Amino acid sequence: MKAYRATFRKQDGELRTMLYAHLSDLPKSYLPKAKGGKTAKLQEGVKLVWDLENQDYRCLNESTIVGSIEKVDY
């Protein structure tokens, strides 16, 4: 499966590295239903991804990425 690793700056200024997959790369049965059943509109440059280490949805703001995104075989 395609996965990615990126380091980004959180809103509090702390750096975090996340191993994630794009939702389109995952089997539909792999993902739980979103809480509340609503679809949120994301700002430009923000993507909804699946955090592979924490097994949950995350929003990734591409403008806060430090360095480059690494492709990983998962």
ROKOLNU-705552 format. One line per field, with one value per residue: residue number from 1; residue in one letter; chain; x, y, z of N, C-alpha, C, O in turn. Coordinates in nm, 2 decimals. Each point is the difference from the previous one (the first is absolute). Example, Ala and Ser with C-alpha at 12.3 -4.5 7.8 and 13.67 -1.06 7.14 Angstrom:
REM ROKOLNU-705552
num	c(1  2) $
residu	c(a  s) $
chaine	c(A  A) $
n_u	c(1.32  -0.14) $
n_v	c(-0.57  0.11) $
n_w	c(0.78  -0.14) $
ca_u	c(-0.09  0.09) $
ca_v	c(0.12  0.11) $
ca_w	c(0.00  0.00) $
c_u	c(0.09  -0.08) $
c_v	c(0.12  0.11) $
c_w	c(0.00  0.08) $
o_u	c(0.10  0.05) $
o_v	c(0.00  0.11) $
o_w	c(0.07  0.01) $
END
This chain:
REM ROKOLNU-705552
num	c(1  2  3  4  5  6  7  8  9  10  11  12  13  14  15  16  17  18  19  20  21  22  23  24  25  26  27  28  29  30  31  32  33  34  35  36  37  38  39  40  41  42  43  44  45  46  47  48  49  50  51  52  53  54  55  56  57  58  59  60  61  62  63  64  65  66  67  68  69  70  71  72  73  74) $
residu	c(m  k  a  y  r  a  t  f  r  k  q  d  g  e  l  r  t  m  l  y  a  h  l  s  d  l  p  k  s  y  l  p  k  a  k  g  g  k  t  a  k  l  q  e  g  v  k  l  v  w  d  l  e  n  q  d  y  r  c  l  n  e  s  t  i  v  g  s  i  e  k  v  d  y) $
chaine	c(A  A  A  A  A  A  A  A  A  A  A  A  A  A  A  A  A  A  A  A  A  A  A  A  A  A  A  A  A  A  A  A  A  A  A  A  A  A  A  A  A  A  A  A  A  A  A  A  A  A  A  A  A  A  A  A  A  A  A  A  A  A  A  A  A  A  A  A  A  A  A  A  A  A) $
n_u	c(0.08  -0.14  0.22  -0.10  0.19  -0.13  0.15  -0.10  -0.05  0.06  -0.21  0.02  -0.03  -0.16  0.20  -0.09  0.06  -0.04  -0.07  0.05  -0.22  0.07  -0.12  0.09  0.14  -0.16  0.07  -0.13  0.06  0.14  -0.12  0.10  -0.18  -0.04  0.16  -0.17  0.17  0.12  -0.10  0.19  -0.08  0.09  0.12  -0.02  0.01  -0.23  0.16  -0.17  0.08  0.12  -0.09  0.18  0.09  -0.08  0.09  0.12  -0.22  0.07  0.02  -0.01  0.10  -0.11  -0.17  -0.12  -0.06  0.05  0.09  0.12  -0.13  -0.03  0.11  -0.21  0.18  -0.21) $
n_v	c(-0.12  0.10  0.05  0.10  0.09  0.05  0.14  -0.02  0.19  -0.09  -0.06  -0.21  -0.06  -0.10  -0.08  -0.01  -0.18  0.06  -0.17  0.05  0.01  -0.03  0.18  0.16  0.07  0.13  -0.19  -0.03  -0.19  0.09  0.09  0.10  -0.09  0.12  0.09  -0.11  -0.13  0.11  0.13  -0.08  0.20  -0.13  0.05  0.20  -0.18  0.01  -0.12  -0.08  0.00  -0.16  0.07  0.00  0.21  0.18  -0.06  0.15  0.07  0.04  0.17  -0.04  0.10  -0.01  0.13  -0.18  -0.04  -0.17  0.16  -0.19  0.02  -0.09  -0.04  -0.06  -0.13  -0.01) $
n_w	c(0.00  -0.13  0.01  0.17  -0.09  0.17  -0.09  0.20  -0.11  0.20  0.03  0.09  -0.21  0.11  0.06  -0.21  0.11  -0.22  0.13  -0.21  0.04  -0.21  0.05  -0.12  0.16  0.09  0.10  -0.17  -0.10  -0.15  -0.17  0.17  0.09  -0.18  0.13  0.09  -0.06  0.15  -0.15  0.09  0.06  -0.17  0.18  -0.10  -0.14  0.00  0.10  -0.12  0.21  -0.12  0.19  -0.14  0.03  -0.11  -0.20  -0.11  0.03  -0.20  0.14  -0.22  0.18  -0.19  0.07  0.08  -0.21  0.15  -0.13  0.02  -0.19  0.20  -0.19  0.05  0.02  -0.08) $
ca_u	c(-0.08  0.07  -0.01  0.08  0.05  0.03  0.01  -0.07  0.00  -0.14  -0.04  0.07  0.14  0.07  0.02  -0.05  0.01  -0.12  -0.01  -0.14  -0.04  -0.11  -0.13  -0.03  0.09  -0.04  -0.13  -0.12  -0.03  0.11  -0.03  -0.12  -0.08  0.03  -0.09  -0.10  -0.05  0.00  0.12  0.05  0.07  0.14  0.06  0.10  0.13  -0.01  -0.05  -0.04  0.08  -0.01  0.13  0.02  0.04  -0.10  -0.12  -0.11  0.01  0.08  0.01  0.14  0.01  0.12  0.08  0.08  0.09  0.14  0.07  -0.07  -0.08  0.07  -0.09  0.03  -0.08  -0.06) $
ca_v	c(0.12  0.12  0.08  0.12  0.05  0.14  0.08  0.13  0.08  0.01  0.13  0.05  0.02  -0.13  -0.08  -0.13  -0.08  -0.09  -0.10  0.01  -0.05  0.07  -0.09  -0.06  -0.12  -0.10  -0.07  0.07  -0.08  0.03  0.13  0.01  0.11  0.13  0.03  0.10  -0.02  0.12  0.02  0.14  0.07  0.03  0.12  -0.03  -0.04  -0.09  -0.13  -0.10  -0.12  -0.10  -0.01  -0.15  -0.04  0.02  -0.06  0.10  0.10  0.12  0.11  0.04  0.13  -0.01  0.12  -0.01  -0.11  0.04  -0.10  -0.06  -0.12  -0.13  -0.12  -0.11  -0.12  -0.03) $
ca_w	c(0.00  0.00  0.12  0.00  0.13  -0.01  0.13  -0.02  0.12  0.06  0.03  0.12  -0.04  0.02  -0.12  0.01  -0.12  -0.01  -0.11  -0.04  -0.13  -0.06  0.02  -0.12  -0.01  0.09  -0.03  0.07  0.12  0.10  0.07  0.08  -0.04  0.06  0.11  -0.03  -0.13  -0.08  -0.08  0.02  -0.11  0.05  -0.06  -0.10  0.04  0.11  -0.04  0.10  -0.02  0.11  0.08  0.01  0.14  0.10  -0.05  0.00  -0.10  0.03  -0.10  -0.03  -0.07  -0.08  0.01  0.12  -0.02  0.01  -0.08  -0.11  0.04  -0.04  -0.04  0.08  -0.02  0.13) $
c_u	c(0.09  -0.02  0.10  0.04  0.04  0.01  -0.06  0.00  -0.15  -0.03  0.07  0.15  0.08  0.01  -0.06  0.03  -0.11  0.02  -0.15  -0.02  -0.11  -0.12  -0.02  0.09  -0.04  -0.13  -0.11  -0.03  0.10  -0.04  -0.13  -0.08  0.03  -0.11  -0.10  -0.05  0.00  0.13  0.04  0.07  0.14  0.05  0.09  0.13  0.00  -0.07  -0.03  0.07  -0.03  0.13  0.01  0.05  -0.10  -0.14  -0.12  0.02  0.08  -0.01  0.15  0.00  0.13  0.09  0.09  0.11  0.15  0.08  -0.08  -0.08  0.07  -0.10  0.06  -0.08  -0.05  -0.08) $
c_v	c(0.12  0.07  0.11  0.04  0.15  0.06  0.13  0.07  0.01  0.14  0.06  0.02  -0.13  -0.07  -0.14  -0.07  -0.10  -0.09  -0.01  -0.05  0.10  -0.09  -0.07  -0.13  -0.11  -0.07  0.07  -0.07  0.03  0.12  -0.01  0.12  0.13  0.02  0.11  -0.02  0.12  0.01  0.14  0.05  0.04  0.13  -0.05  -0.04  -0.10  -0.13  -0.09  -0.13  -0.10  -0.02  -0.15  -0.04  0.01  -0.05  0.09  0.10  0.12  0.10  0.04  0.12  0.00  0.12  -0.01  -0.11  0.06  -0.10  -0.05  -0.12  -0.12  -0.10  -0.12  -0.12  -0.05  -0.13) $
c_w	c(0.00  0.13  -0.01  0.14  -0.02  0.14  -0.03  0.14  0.05  0.03  0.13  -0.03  0.01  -0.14  0.02  -0.13  0.00  -0.11  -0.03  -0.14  -0.05  0.01  -0.13  -0.02  0.09  -0.04  0.08  0.13  0.12  0.09  0.08  -0.06  0.08  0.11  -0.04  -0.14  -0.09  -0.08  0.02  -0.12  0.05  -0.08  -0.11  0.06  0.12  -0.05  0.12  -0.04  0.12  0.07  0.03  0.14  0.10  -0.04  0.01  -0.11  0.05  -0.12  -0.01  -0.08  -0.07  0.01  0.13  -0.01  0.00  -0.08  -0.11  0.05  -0.06  -0.03  0.08  -0.04  0.14  -0.02) $
o_u	c(0.10  -0.11  0.09  -0.07  0.07  -0.06  0.02  0.02  -0.08  0.08  0.02  0.08  0.11  -0.09  0.02  -0.02  -0.03  0.04  -0.08  0.09  -0.08  0.01  -0.06  -0.03  0.06  -0.09  0.02  -0.04  -0.03  0.05  -0.10  0.05  0.04  -0.11  0.04  -0.10  -0.05  0.10  -0.07  0.06  0.01  -0.03  0.05  0.05  0.10  -0.10  0.06  0.00  -0.07  0.10  -0.08  -0.02  -0.01  -0.10  -0.10  0.11  0.00  -0.02  0.06  -0.04  0.11  0.12  0.09  0.07  0.03  -0.01  -0.10  0.03  0.04  -0.10  0.12  -0.12  0.08  -0.06) $
o_v	c(0.01  0.01  -0.01  -0.03  0.03  -0.04  0.06  -0.06  0.05  0.09  0.12  0.04  0.00  0.01  -0.05  0.05  -0.07  0.04  -0.03  -0.03  0.05  -0.12  -0.11  -0.08  -0.11  0.06  0.04  0.06  -0.04  0.00  -0.05  0.09  -0.01  -0.03  0.09  0.06  0.00  -0.06  0.10  -0.07  0.08  0.02  -0.11  0.07  -0.04  0.01  0.01  -0.05  0.04  -0.04  -0.06  -0.12  -0.07  0.01  -0.03  0.01  0.03  -0.05  0.03  0.01  0.00  -0.01  0.08  -0.03  0.10  -0.12  0.06  -0.06  -0.01  -0.03  -0.02  0.01  -0.01  -0.05) $
o_w	c(0.06  0.05  -0.09  0.10  -0.09  0.10  -0.10  0.10  -0.08  0.00  0.00  0.09  -0.05  -0.08  0.11  -0.10  0.10  -0.11  0.08  -0.07  0.08  -0.03  0.00  -0.09  0.00  -0.07  0.12  0.10  0.11  0.12  -0.05  -0.06  0.12  -0.02  -0.06  -0.03  -0.11  0.04  -0.03  -0.08  0.10  -0.11  0.00  0.09  0.05  -0.07  0.10  -0.11  0.10  -0.07  0.08  0.04  0.10  0.07  0.06  -0.06  0.12  -0.11  0.10  -0.12  0.06  -0.02  0.01  0.10  -0.07  0.03  -0.05  0.11  -0.11  0.08  0.00  -0.03  0.09  0.10) $
END
